[in-house]
């Protein structure tokens, strides 16, 4: 099972990843987290990104997902190839070779969950804080979801954020709580 939280920067994907990983571990699943690879990119990111930077990010994302899936039952991704690709599309435009890669790879996710924009991004040392840029990336993601016909569940912006992990678990047909063992059942 491979689940990705997708969306523009500054919407809380990382927090959701850790919350979901914690819940899945309580269900006795082996879980790994594929963290946002752009943060480790040695090349320019955000509005200054380049084709080379985005190629590095896309391929590194895929490599990390492959490695995690080889060892764990559940992989939670802080981004997917699709929303990473959105930054390339925003800066350079769509590229035929990357369209094919992203279209193929996006089918490897068991569930994609789009996190809505609720507020402008805050400064964290890496993330671009422009609300305009944040929204432009969100629009590119929406466009790519439509163009590639990607099944995606959108988390409800009107719902309580604390319930989003429950919504993901229910969508994936997973229990909300670990099964309880009746320690006091009488044997017949």
C-alpha positions as a Markdown table, in Angstrom:
| # | Residue | x | y | z |
|---|---|---|---|---|
| 1 | Unk | 0.0 | 0.0 | 0.0 |
| 2 | Unk | 1.4 | 3.4 | -1.0 |
| 3 | Unk | -0.4 | 6.5 | 0.0 |
| 4 | Unk | 0.6 | 10.1 | -1.0 |
| 5 | Unk | -0.6 | 13.4 | 0.2 |
| 6 | Unk | -0.4 | 15.8 | -2.7 |
| 7 | Unk | -0.8 | 19.5 | -3.0 |
| 8 | Unk | 1.1 | 22.7 | -3.1 |
| 9 | Unk | 3.7 | 23.7 | -0.5 |
| 10 | Unk | 2.7 | 25.0 | 2.9 |
| 11 | Unk | -0.6 | 23.1 | 3.2 |
| 12 | Unk | 0.3 | 20.6 | 6.0 |
| 13 | Unk | 1.2 | 17.4 | 4.0 |
| 14 | Unk | 4.2 | 16.6 | 6.2 |
| 15 | Unk | 2.1 | 16.8 | 9.4 |
| 16 | Unk | -0.6 | 14.5 | 7.8 |
| 17 | Unk | 2.1 | 12.0 | 6.8 |
| 18 | Unk | 3.4 | 11.7 | 10.3 |
| 19 | Unk | -0.1 | 11.5 | 11.7 |
| 20 | Unk | -1.1 | 8.8 | 9.3 |
| 21 | Unk | 2.1 | 6.8 | 9.8 |
| 22 | Unk | 1.5 | 6.8 | 13.5 |
| 23 | Unk | -2.1 | 5.5 | 13.0 |
| 24 | Unk | -0.9 | 2.8 | 10.6 |
| 25 | Unk | 1.8 | 1.6 | 13.1 |
| 26 | Unk | -0.9 | 1.2 | 15.7 |
| 27 | Unk | -2.6 | -1.1 | 13.3 |
| 28 | Unk | 0.6 | -3.2 | 13.4 |
| 29 | Unk | 1.6 | -2.3 | 9.8 |
| 30 | Unk | 5.3 | -1.9 | 8.9 |
| 31 | Unk | 5.4 | 1.8 | 7.8 |
| 32 | Unk | 7.9 | 4.0 | 6.1 |
| 33 | Unk | 7.7 | 7.7 | 5.2 |
| 34 | Unk | 9.1 | 9.1 | 2.0 |
| 35 | Unk | 9.9 | 12.6 | 3.0 |
| 36 | Unk | 9.7 | 15.6 | 0.6 |
| 37 | Unk | 12.8 | 15.1 | -1.5 |
| 38 | Unk | 13.0 | 18.7 | -2.8 |
| 39 | Unk | 14.4 | 19.8 | 0.5 |
| 40 | Unk | 17.6 | 17.8 | -0.2 |
| 41 | Unk | 17.9 | 18.9 | -3.8 |
| 42 | Unk | 21.4 | 20.4 | -4.4 |
| 43 | Unk | 19.9 | 22.5 | -7.2 |
| 44 | Unk | 17.6 | 25.6 | -7.2 |
| 45 | Unk | 14.0 | 24.9 | -6.2 |
| 46 | Unk | 10.8 | 27.0 | -5.8 |
| 47 | Unk | 10.4 | 29.8 | -8.3 |
| 48 | Unk | 14.1 | 29.5 | -9.3 |
| 49 | Unk | 13.9 | 25.8 | -10.2 |
| 50 | Unk | 15.4 | 24.3 | -13.4 |
| 51 | Unk | 14.7 | 21.3 | -15.6 |
| 52 | Unk | 17.8 | 19.6 | -14.0 |
| 53 | Unk | 16.5 | 20.3 | -10.5 |
| 54 | Unk | 13.1 | 18.9 | -11.2 |
| 55 | Unk | 14.5 | 15.9 | -13.0 |
| 56 | Unk | 16.6 | 15.2 | -9.9 |
| 57 | Unk | 13.5 | 15.6 | -7.7 |
| 58 | Unk | 11.3 | 13.3 | -9.8 |
| 59 | Unk | 13.9 | 10.6 | -10.1 |
| 60 | Unk | 14.9 | 10.8 | -6.4 |
| 61 | Unk | 11.2 | 10.6 | -5.4 |
| 62 | Unk | 10.7 | 7.5 | -7.5 |
| 63 | Unk | 13.9 | 5.8 | -6.1 |
| 64 | Unk | 12.9 | 6.5 | -2.5 |
| 65 | Unk | 9.4 | 5.1 | -3.2 |
| 66 | Unk | 10.9 | 1.9 | -4.7 |
| 67 | Unk | 13.2 | 1.4 | -1.8 |
| 68 | Unk | 10.5 | 2.0 | 0.8 |
| 69 | Unk | 8.0 | -0.3 | -0.9 |
| 70 | Unk | 10.6 | -3.1 | -1.1 |
| 71 | Unk | 10.8 | -3.2 | 2.7 |
| 72 | Unk | 7.5 | -2.0 | 4.2 |
| 73 | Unk | 3.8 | -2.9 | 4.0 |
| 74 | Unk | 2.7 | 0.7 | 4.0 |
| 75 | Unk | 4.5 | 3.7 | 2.4 |
| 76 | Unk | 3.4 | 7.2 | 3.1 |
| 77 | Unk | 4.6 | 9.8 | 0.7 |
| 78 | Unk | 5.0 | 13.5 | 1.4 |
| 79 | Unk | 4.2 | 14.5 | -2.2 |
| 80 | Unk | 3.8 | 12.3 | -5.3 |
| 81 | Unk | 5.5 | 12.5 | -8.7 |
| 82 | Unk | 2.5 | 14.5 | -9.9 |
| 83 | Unk | 2.8 | 17.4 | -7.6 |
| 84 | Unk | 6.6 | 17.4 | -7.9 |
| 85 | Unk | 6.0 | 17.6 | -11.7 |
| 86 | Unk | 3.8 | 20.6 | -11.2 |
| 87 | Unk | 6.7 | 22.7 | -10.2 |
| 88 | Unk | 8.5 | 21.8 | -13.5 |
| 89 | Unk | 5.3 | 22.5 | -15.5 |
| 90 | Unk | 4.9 | 25.9 | -13.8 |
| 91 | Unk | 8.5 | 26.9 | -14.6 |
| 92 | Unk | 9.2 | 25.3 | -18.0 |
| 93 | Unk | 5.9 | 23.8 | -19.3 |
| 94 | Unk | 5.0 | 20.2 | -19.8 |
| 95 | Unk | 7.6 | 17.9 | -21.3 |
| 96 | Unk | 6.6 | 14.9 | -23.3 |
| 97 | Unk | 9.1 | 12.5 | -21.7 |
| 98 | Unk | 8.1 | 13.6 | -18.2 |
| 99 | Unk | 4.4 | 13.4 | -19.0 |
| 100 | Unk | 4.9 | 9.7 | -19.9 |
| 101 | Unk | 6.9 | 9.1 | -16.7 |
| 102 | Unk | 4.4 | 10.8 | -14.4 |
| 103 | Unk | 1.4 | 9.3 | -16.1 |
| 104 | Unk | 2.8 | 5.8 | -15.6 |
| 105 | Unk | 4.2 | 6.3 | -12.1 |
| 106 | Unk | 1.0 | 7.9 | -10.7 |
| 107 | Unk | -0.7 | 4.6 | -11.2 |
| 108 | Unk | 1.5 | 3.0 | -8.5 |
| 109 | Unk | -0.2 | 4.8 | -5.7 |
| 110 | Unk | -2.9 | 3.0 | -3.8 |
| 111 | Unk | -4.4 | 6.3 | -2.7 |
| 112 | Unk | -3.8 | 10.0 | -3.5 |
| 113 | Unk | -5.2 | 12.6 | -1.2 |
| 114 | Unk | -5.2 | 16.3 | -2.1 |
| 115 | Unk | -4.6 | 18.7 | 0.7 |
| 116 | Unk | -6.4 | 22.0 | 0.2 |
| 117 | Unk | -4.9 | 25.4 | 0.6 |
| 118 | Unk | -6.2 | 27.0 | 3.8 |
| 119 | Unk | -3.6 | 29.7 | 4.3 |
| 120 | Unk | -0.5 | 31.2 | 2.9 |
| 121 | Unk | 2.7 | 29.3 | 3.6 |
| 122 | Unk | 4.9 | 30.2 | 6.5 |
| 123 | Unk | 8.7 | 30.5 | 6.4 |
| 124 | Unk | 10.6 | 27.4 | 7.3 |
| 125 | Unk | 13.9 | 28.1 | 5.7 |
| 126 | Unk | 13.2 | 26.3 | 2.4 |
| 127 | Unk | 9.6 | 26.9 | 1.3 |
| 128 | Unk | 8.6 | 29.9 | -0.8 |
| 129 | Unk | 6.3 | 32.1 | 1.2 |
| 130 | Unk | 4.5 | 33.7 | -1.7 |
| 131 | Unk | 0.7 | 33.0 | -1.5 |
| 132 | Unk | 0.5 | 33.8 | -5.3 |
| 133 | Unk | 3.1 | 31.2 | -6.1 |
| 134 | Unk | 1.5 | 28.7 | -3.7 |
| 135 | Unk | -1.9 | 29.1 | -5.5 |
| 136 | Unk | -0.3 | 28.9 | -9.0 |
| 137 | Unk | 1.2 | 25.5 | -8.1 |
| 138 | Unk | -2.1 | 24.4 | -6.7 |
| 139 | Unk | -3.8 | 25.3 | -10.0 |
| 140 | Unk | -1.1 | 23.4 | -12.0 |
| 141 | Unk | -1.7 | 20.3 | -9.8 |
| 142 | Unk | -5.5 | 20.5 | -10.4 |
| 143 | Unk | -4.8 | 20.8 | -14.2 |
| 144 | Unk | -2.5 | 17.8 | -14.2 |
| 145 | Unk | -5.0 | 15.7 | -12.2 |
| 146 | Unk | -7.5 | 16.4 | -14.9 |
| 147 | Unk | -5.2 | 16.0 | -17.9 |
| 148 | Unk | -3.9 | 12.6 | -16.6 |
| 149 | Unk | -7.3 | 11.5 | -15.3 |
| 150 | Unk | -5.8 | 10.7 | -11.9 |
| 151 | Unk | -8.2 | 9.4 | -9.3 |
| 152 | Unk | -7.7 | 11.5 | -6.2 |
| 153 | Unk | -9.7 | 12.1 | -3.1 |
| 154 | Unk | -9.8 | 15.8 | -2.0 |
| 155 | Unk | -9.7 | 16.4 | 1.7 |
| 156 | Unk | -12.6 | 18.6 | 2.7 |
| 157 | Unk | -11.4 | 22.1 | 3.5 |
| 158 | Unk | -14.6 | 22.7 | 5.5 |
| 159 | Unk | -14.0 | 19.6 | 7.7 |
| 160 | Unk | -12.0 | 19.6 | 10.9 |
| 161 | Unk | -8.4 | 19.0 | 9.9 |
| 162 | Unk | -8.1 | 16.5 | 12.8 |
| 163 | Unk | -10.6 | 14.3 | 10.9 |
| 164 | Unk | -8.6 | 14.1 | 7.7 |
| 165 | Unk | -6.5 | 11.1 | 8.7 |
| 166 | Unk | -9.8 | 9.3 | 9.6 |
| 167 | Unk | -11.1 | 10.1 | 6.1 |
| 168 | Unk | -7.9 | 8.6 | 4.6 |
| 169 | Unk | -8.2 | 5.4 | 6.7 |
| 170 | Unk | -11.9 | 5.0 | 5.8 |
| 171 | Unk | -11.2 | 5.6 | 2.1 |
| 172 | Unk | -8.5 | 2.9 | 2.2 |
| 173 | Unk | -10.9 | 0.5 | 4.0 |
| 174 | Unk | -8.7 | 0.5 | 7.0 |
| 175 | Unk | -9.9 | 0.4 | 10.6 |
| 176 | Unk | -9.9 | 3.7 | 12.6 |
| 177 | Unk | -8.6 | 1.9 | 15.7 |
| 178 | Unk | -6.6 | -1.3 | 16.3 |
| 179 | Unk | -8.8 | -4.3 | 17.0 |
| 180 | Unk | -9.4 | -4.9 | 20.6 |
| 181 | Unk | -8.6 | -8.3 | 22.1 |
| 182 | Unk | -11.0 | -9.5 | 24.7 |
| 183 | Unk | -8.8 | -10.5 | 27.5 |
| 184 | Unk | -11.7 | -11.6 | 29.7 |
| 185 | Unk | -13.6 | -13.8 | 27.3 |
| 186 | Unk | -14.5 | -17.0 | 28.9 |
| 187 | Unk | -13.5 | -20.2 | 27.1 |
| 188 | Unk | -16.2 | -22.7 | 26.5 |
